[in-house]
Amino acid sequence: MSSSERSSKRVKLSPSSSLNRDISPPPLRRQSAAVSMVATVTSSTNSPAIVSSLAETANRTETQPLEISDNADLIISSPFKLTHIRNLTINKNIDTITISDILGSPLIREIWSFNFMHDLEWMVSHLDEDVAKSIKIKIIHGNWRKEDASRKALENEREKLVDPDSSNGGYDIELITAYMPDPFGTHHTKMLVLFYHDDTAEIVIHTANMIPWDWSNMTQAQ
């Protein structure tokens, strides 16, 4: 049977599903009820279409077998993600992530952003609009020279965003200069620490500067 005649089926498991299961054989009939599964089918034109939602499996017990087609390919969603690329087709952006996916939760109460470059106005535009101005944002940058043009630009942008009288102001943003023991060193750390209202924290190690171009149309990872 040619590839054009055969549809490939994929079932995606959450990354945590691999922590408490045997490596082989795949326990198709022993999946936890907490595992969320999505079935997708790729047509002959390689355009993925969601064909069924398996959310109802959350109500299954371990004694109820999960029926999966014999020709289904099991895919465990990795905690390592590529960023969504604007100019790629949908079938090339499978399981990718956007900056809104990371910063858009309404449960975030504090953000620490370590990076070489920051576009503050663009960054805060991806926060949940209902809570954006209540989130404490700490920007850790490497512009340690006070006369540095990049530092002055960052400070000016921050002043506009924290100004309560500004049309786009009222944000809680603090700039912190990373300690650089070497005068010729640079601060290239790219990391987010997100604190949530349920007293949990998430650490995101990524490769993109906090600027639109890096997150919208360049291959990056986190």
C-alpha positions in Angstrom: 0.0 0.0 0.0 1.5 3.4 -1.0 1.9 6.2 1.4 -0.8 8.2 -0.4 -3.2 5.3 0.3 -2.3 4.9 3.9 -3.1 7.4 6.6 -0.7 7.5 9.5 -2.4 7.8 12.9 -0.8 9.3 15.9 -1.8 9.3 19.6 0.0 11.8 21.8 0.6 11.0 25.5 1.5 13.6 28.1 5.2 13.7 29.1 4.5 12.6 32.7 2.9 9.4 31.5 6.3 7.8 30.9 7.5 8.2 34.5 5.6 5.4 36.1 5.4 2.8 33.4 7.5 0.0 31.9 9.7 0.7 28.9 8.5 -2.4 27.0 6.0 -3.5 25.9 3.8 -0.4 25.7 1.0 -0.9 28.3 -1.8 0.2 26.0 -4.4 -1.3 28.4 -2.9 0.1 31.6 -2.9 3.9 30.9 -3.8 6.1 33.8 -7.0 8.0 33.6 -5.1 11.2 34.0 -3.4 10.7 30.6 -4.9 13.0 28.0 -4.8 11.7 24.5 -5.3 13.2 21.1 -5.7 11.4 17.8 -4.5 13.0 14.6 -4.5 11.8 11.1 -2.2 12.9 8.3 -3.8 12.9 4.9 -2.0 12.2 1.6 -1.3 16.0 1.4 0.4 15.9 4.8 -2.2 18.3 6.3 -3.0 17.0 9.8 -6.6 17.0 10.9 -7.9 16.2 14.3 -10.2 13.3 13.9 -11.3 12.5 17.4 -10.9 13.7 20.9 -10.1 11.1 23.5 -10.8 13.3 26.5 -13.4 10.8 27.6 -10.6 8.4 28.6 -10.2 10.5 31.7 -13.2 8.7 33.0 -11.8 5.3 32.3 -10.4 3.1 35.1 -7.4 0.9 34.8 -9.6 -2.1 34.4 -11.2 -0.6 31.3 -8.9 -1.2 28.2 -8.0 1.7 26.0 -8.8 0.7 22.5 -6.2 1.9 20.0 -5.9 0.8 16.4 -3.1 -1.7 15.7 -1.5 0.6 13.1 -1.5 3.6 15.5 1.9 5.2 16.3 2.3 6.2 19.9 4.0 9.5 20.5 5.0 10.7 23.9 4.9 14.5 24.0 8.4 15.7 24.9 9.2 18.4 27.6 11.6 19.8 25.0 9.8 21.9 22.5 10.5 23.8 19.3 9.0 27.2 19.0 6.2 27.9 16.5 7.4 29.2 13.2 5.1 31.7 11.6 6.0 31.0 8.0 5.8 27.2 8.2 2.7 25.1 7.5 0.6 23.5 10.2 2.0 20.1 9.6 5.5 21.5 10.2 4.5 23.1 13.5 3.3 20.0 15.2 3.8 20.1 19.0 5.4 23.5 18.9 5.0 26.2 21.5 4.5 30.0 21.4 5.4 32.7 23.9 1.7 33.1 24.7 1.6 29.5 25.7 4.3 30.2 28.3 3.3 33.6 29.6 -0.4 33.6 29.0 -1.6 31.7 32.1 -3.9 33.8 34.4 -2.4 32.0 37.4 1.1 33.6 37.0 1.9 36.0 39.9 5.6 36.7 39.3 8.0 36.5 36.4 11.8 36.5 36.4 13.1 36.9 32.8 16.9 36.4 32.3 18.0 37.4 28.8 20.4 39.2 26.6 17.7 41.3 24.8 14.3 42.3 25.9 11.3 44.0 24.1 9.3 44.8 27.2 6.2 46.1 25.4 6.0 43.0 23.2 6.6 40.7 26.2 3.8 42.1 28.4 1.4 41.9 25.4 1.5 38.1 25.8 0.4 38.1 29.4 -3.2 37.4 30.3 -4.8 40.8 30.0 -7.0 40.3 33.1 -4.0 39.9 35.4 -1.1 41.4 33.4 -0.7 44.6 35.5 -0.8 42.7 38.8 2.1 40.4 37.9 5.5 41.3 39.3 8.1 41.3 36.5 11.8 41.2 37.1 14.0 41.7 34.1 17.6 40.5 34.6 19.8 41.9 31.8 23.5 42.3 31.2 23.7 46.0 30.3 25.9 46.9 33.2 27.4 50.1 31.7 25.2 53.0 32.7 26.0 54.8 29.5 25.2 51.8 27.3 22.6 52.7 24.6 20.8 49.4 25.1 20.5 50.0 28.8 19.1 53.5 28.3 16.6 52.2 25.8 15.5 49.4 28.2 15.1 51.9 31.0 13.0 54.3 28.9 10.8 51.5 27.8 10.3 50.4 31.4 9.4 54.0 32.5 6.6 54.1 29.9 5.2 50.8 30.9 5.2 51.4 34.7 3.7 54.9 34.4 0.1 54.7 35.7 -0.9 57.7 33.7 0.3 56.2 30.4 -2.3 54.6 28.1 -0.3 51.4 28.1 1.2 51.8 31.6 0.6 50.5 35.1 2.8 47.4 34.9 5.0 46.3 37.8 8.4 45.9 36.2 11.8 46.0 37.9 15.1 46.0 36.0 18.0 44.2 37.6 21.6 44.2 36.2 23.3 40.8 36.2 26.6 40.8 38.0 29.5 40.6 35.6 32.9 39.9 37.2 34.6 40.2 33.8 34.3 43.6 32.2 34.4 42.0 28.8 31.8 39.4 29.6 28.2 39.3 28.4 25.0 38.0 29.9 23.5 35.5 27.5 21.4 33.5 29.9 17.9 32.8 28.4 15.6 31.6 31.2 12.2 32.3 32.6 11.2 31.5 36.2 7.4 31.7 36.6 5.7 31.7 40.0 2.1 30.8 40.2 -0.7 31.5 42.7 -0.9 27.9 43.7 2.6 28.2 45.2 4.3 26.3 42.4 7.1 27.5 40.1 8.1 26.7 36.6 11.6 27.1 35.1 11.8 27.5 31.3 15.3 27.3 29.7 15.0 28.5 26.2 17.2 29.7 23.3 15.4 32.9 22.1 15.9 36.5 23.0 12.8 38.1 24.4 12.1 39.9 21.1 9.4 39.3 18.5 11.6 38.0 15.7 13.2 35.2 17.7 9.8 33.9 18.9 7.9 34.3 15.7 10.0 33.2 12.7 13.3 31.6 13.9 13.9 28.0 14.9 14.3 28.1 18.7 13.8 25.6 21.5 12.8 25.5 25.1 
